[in-house]
Amino acid sequence: MKNILILGSARSGKSTLASLLAEKFGFSVVDVDAFIGAFKENYPDLGFDYHSKNNHLIAPFVTSYVNALTYHYPNLNIVVEGFHIKLADAKKLFGDKFEIVVLGYPKLSGEQVLANVRKYEGKFDYTKAISDEELLKIVSRHVEYSKNFETECKELGLNFYDTSYDRVNVLDSIIKKLCA
């Protein structure tokens, strides 16, 4: 089975899909946000932050890390998930070794995404500490990112999956496709 790279907008189902692949098929999960958090905490001078403009620079690091893992553990199945890798970089750096999946919700409004986030957030989700007003700004940006991802995926020949509606069935269909 090919390794998988899951990219997309915040709260579009990336972590859920990665968790399902780990549970059902034994994939090891590499969370790009965890790397950004570790760099932020341990190397603050590098300027990594969850909302930093230079987060795309994490892609070569993640690629080197995953290449080392797959070299030392050739039978290891890996799923990398995150937001902070540009799609063109993903295709260039991961395209020959990974199945690339991009998730988004281009058909929703910011208000609809906010309602979904509040409805489904878990007790440890970072969104719990953010006011509705601030979170609406964030998710509205991610609606725009979703629209851009959909367009860019068409241009790059990548698989875009719309999780605007019926996310559970969309994620199930992705798993069936990936594991066929």
TIDO-499507 format. One record per residue (C-alpha): x, y, z. Coordinates in Angstrom, 1 decimal. Each point is the difference from the previous one (the first is absolute). Layout:
BEGIN
<X=X&Y=Y&Z=Z>
...
! end
This chain:
BEGIN
<X=0.0&Y=0.0&Z=0.0>
<X=1.3&Y=3.5&Z=-0.9>
<X=0.7&Y=2.6&Z=2.7>
<X=-2.6&Y=2.8&Z=0.2>
<X=0.3&Y=3.8&Z=0.3>
<X=-3.2&Y=1.7&Z=1.2>
<X=-0.1&Y=3.7&Z=-0.5>
<X=-2.8&Y=2.6&Z=0.3>
<X=-1.8&Y=2.6&Z=1.9>
<X=-0.4&Y=0.1&Z=3.8>
<X=-2.8&Y=-2.2&Z=1.3>
<X=-0.5&Y=-1.7&Z=-3.4>
<X=0.5&Y=-3.5&Z=1.2>
<X=3.8&Y=-0.5&Z=-0.3>
<X=0.7&Y=-1.2&Z=3.5>
<X=-3.2&Y=-2.1&Z=-0.1>
<X=1.1&Y=-1.7&Z=-3.2>
<X=3.5&Y=-0.6&Z=1.3>
<X=-1.3&Y=-1.5&Z=3.2>
<X=-2.4&Y=-2.3&Z=-2.0>
<X=2.9&Y=-1.2&Z=-2.1>
<X=2.2&Y=-0.6&Z=3.1>
<X=-2.8&Y=-1.9&Z=1.7>
<X=-1.2&Y=-2.1&Z=-2.9>
<X=3.3&Y=-0.6&Z=-1.8>
<X=2.8&Y=0.6&Z=2.4>
<X=1.4&Y=3.2&Z=-1.6>
<X=2.4&Y=2.1&Z=2.1>
<X=-1.2&Y=3.6&Z=0.1>
<X=2.4&Y=2.9&Z=-0.5>
<X=-1.8&Y=3.2&Z=1.0>
<X=1.6&Y=3.1&Z=-1.6>
<X=-1.6&Y=2.3&Z=2.7>
<X=2.0&Y=-2.0&Z=2.6>
<X=3.2&Y=0.9&Z=-1.7>
<X=-1.0&Y=3.7&Z=-0.2>
<X=-0.8&Y=-0.1&Z=3.7>
<X=3.3&Y=-1.7&Z=0.9>
<X=2.0&Y=2.6&Z=-2.1>
<X=-2.0&Y=2.8&Z=1.6>
<X=0.7&Y=-1.2&Z=3.5>
<X=3.6&Y=-1.1&Z=-0.5>
<X=1.3&Y=2.4&Z=-2.7>
<X=-2.0&Y=3.2&Z=0.3>
<X=2.5&Y=2.0&Z=-1.9>
<X=-0.9&Y=-2.0&Z=-3.2>
<X=-3.4&Y=1.8&Z=0.0>
<X=-2.3&Y=-3.0&Z=-0.3>
<X=-3.5&Y=0.5&Z=1.3>
<X=-3.3&Y=-1.5&Z=-0.9>
<X=-0.9&Y=3.2&Z=-2.0>
<X=3.5&Y=0.9&Z=-1.3>
<X=0.5&Y=0.8&Z=-3.6>
<X=3.2&Y=-2.1&Z=-0.1>
<X=-1.6&Y=-3.3&Z=1.1>
<X=0.2&Y=-1.4&Z=-3.5>
<X=3.8&Y=-0.3&Z=0.7>
<X=-0.9&Y=-3.0&Z=2.1>
<X=-0.6&Y=-2.1&Z=-3.1>
<X=3.6&Y=-0.9&Z=-0.8>
<X=0.6&Y=-0.9&Z=3.6>
<X=-3.1&Y=-2.3&Z=0.1>
<X=1.1&Y=-1.5&Z=-3.3>
<X=3.5&Y=-0.8&Z=1.3>
<X=-1.4&Y=-1.4&Z=3.2>
<X=-2.5&Y=-2.3&Z=-1.8>
<X=2.8&Y=-1.1&Z=-2.5>
<X=2.2&Y=-1.0&Z=2.9>
<X=-2.9&Y=-1.9&Z=1.7>
<X=-0.8&Y=-1.9&Z=-3.2>
<X=3.7&Y=-0.7&Z=-0.7>
<X=0.5&Y=-1.5&Z=3.5>
<X=-3.4&Y=-1.6&Z=0.2>
<X=-1.0&Y=-0.9&Z=-3.6>
<X=-3.2&Y=-1.9&Z=1.1>
<X=-1.3&Y=3.0&Z=1.9>
<X=-3.2&Y=1.5&Z=-1.3>
<X=-0.1&Y=3.7&Z=0.7>
<X=-2.8&Y=2.6&Z=-0.3>
<X=1.2&Y=3.7&Z=0.2>
<X=-2.7&Y=2.5&Z=0.8>
<X=-0.1&Y=3.8&Z=0.2>
<X=-0.8&Y=3.3&Z=-1.4>
<X=3.4&Y=1.6&Z=-0.3>
<X=1.4&Y=-1.6&Z=-3.2>
<X=-0.7&Y=1.8&Z=-3.3>
<X=-1.7&Y=-2.2&Z=-2.5>
<X=2.7&Y=0.5&Z=-2.7>
<X=2.7&Y=-0.9&Z=2.6>
<X=-2.0&Y=-3.0&Z=1.0>
<X=-0.1&Y=-1.3&Z=-3.6>
<X=3.7&Y=0.7&Z=-0.5>
<X=1.2&Y=-1.4&Z=3.3>
<X=-2.4&Y=-2.8&Z=0.7>
<X=-1.7&Y=-0.7&Z=-3.4>
<X=1.9&Y=-3.1&Z=-1.0>
<X=-0.1&Y=-1.8&Z=3.4>
<X=-3.3&Y=1.1&Z=1.4>
<X=-3.7&Y=0.1&Z=-0.9>
<X=-1.0&Y=3.6&Z=0.5>
<X=-3.4&Y=0.8&Z=1.3>
<X=-1.3&Y=3.6&Z=0.4>
<X=-3.1&Y=0.8&Z=2.1>
<X=-2.0&Y=3.2&Z=0.2>
<X=-3.5&Y=1.5&Z=0.3>
<X=-0.3&Y=2.5&Z=-2.9>
<X=-3.8&Y=-0.1&Z=0.0>
<X=-0.4&Y=1.2&Z=3.7>
<X=-0.1&Y=3.5&Z=1.4>
<X=2.2&Y=1.0&Z=2.9>
<X=-3.1&Y=0.0&Z=2.3>
<X=-0.8&Y=-3.6&Z=-1.1>
<X=3.5&Y=-1.2&Z=0.8>
<X=0.0&Y=1.8&Z=3.3>
<X=-3.3&Y=-1.8&Z=0.9>
<X=1.6&Y=-3.3&Z=-1.0>
<X=3.1&Y=0.6&Z=2.0>
<X=-1.9&Y=0.9&Z=3.1>
<X=-2.3&Y=-3.0&Z=-0.5>
<X=2.8&Y=-2.6&Z=-0.3>
<X=2.9&Y=1.4&Z=1.9>
<X=1.5&Y=-2.2&Z=2.6>
<X=1.0&Y=1.0&Z=3.5>
<X=3.7&Y=0.3&Z=-1.0>
<X=-0.5&Y=1.9&Z=-3.3>
<X=1.9&Y=3.3&Z=-0.3>
<X=-3.2&Y=1.6&Z=-1.2>
<X=-1.6&Y=-0.1&Z=3.5>
<X=2.3&Y=2.8&Z=1.1>
<X=-1.0&Y=2.3&Z=-2.9>
<X=-3.0&Y=2.3&Z=0.0>
<X=-2.6&Y=-0.4&Z=-2.7>
<X=0.9&Y=3.4&Z=-1.5>
<X=3.7&Y=-0.9&Z=-0.3>
<X=-0.8&Y=-3.6&Z=-1.2>
<X=-2.3&Y=1.3&Z=-2.6>
<X=2.9&Y=2.0&Z=-1.5>
<X=2.2&Y=-3.1&Z=-0.1>
<X=-2.6&Y=-2.3&Z=-1.5>
<X=-1.0&Y=2.6&Z=-2.6>
<X=3.6&Y=0.1&Z=-1.2>
<X=-0.1&Y=-3.8&Z=-0.1>
<X=-3.1&Y=0.0&Z=-2.2>
<X=2.0&Y=2.1&Z=-2.4>
<X=3.0&Y=-2.3&Z=0.3>
<X=-2.4&Y=-2.9&Z=-0.8>
<X=-1.2&Y=1.7&Z=-3.2>
<X=3.6&Y=0.6&Z=-1.0>
<X=1.0&Y=-3.6&Z=0.8>
<X=-2.8&Y=-1.3&Z=-2.2>
<X=1.2&Y=2.2&Z=-2.9>
<X=3.7&Y=-0.8&Z=0.6>
<X=-0.7&Y=-3.7&Z=0.2>
<X=-1.6&Y=0.1&Z=-3.5>
<X=3.1&Y=1.8&Z=-1.3>
<X=2.5&Y=-2.4&Z=1.6>
<X=-2.0&Y=-3.2&Z=-0.6>
<X=-0.4&Y=-0.7&Z=3.7>
<X=-3.0&Y=-1.6&Z=1.7>
<X=-2.3&Y=2.6&Z=1.7>
<X=-2.8&Y=-1.3&Z=2.2>
<X=-2.8&Y=2.3&Z=1.0>
<X=-1.0&Y=-0.5&Z=3.7>
<X=-2.5&Y=2.8&Z=0.0>
<X=-2.9&Y=-2.4&Z=0.5>
<X=-0.2&Y=-3.7&Z=1.2>
<X=3.6&Y=0.0&Z=1.1>
<X=-0.2&Y=-3.5&Z=1.5>
<X=-1.0&Y=-1.6&Z=-3.3>
<X=2.6&Y=2.1&Z=-1.9>
<X=2.8&Y=-1.3&Z=2.3>
<X=-1.3&Y=-3.6&Z=-0.3>
<X=0.1&Y=0.3&Z=-3.8>
<X=3.6&Y=1.3&Z=0.2>
<X=1.0&Y=-3.0&Z=2.1>
<X=-1.6&Y=-2.4&Z=-2.4>
<X=1.7&Y=1.6&Z=-2.9>
<X=3.4&Y=0.1&Z=1.7>
<X=-0.2&Y=-3.6&Z=1.2>
<X=-1.4&Y=-1.5&Z=-3.2>
! end
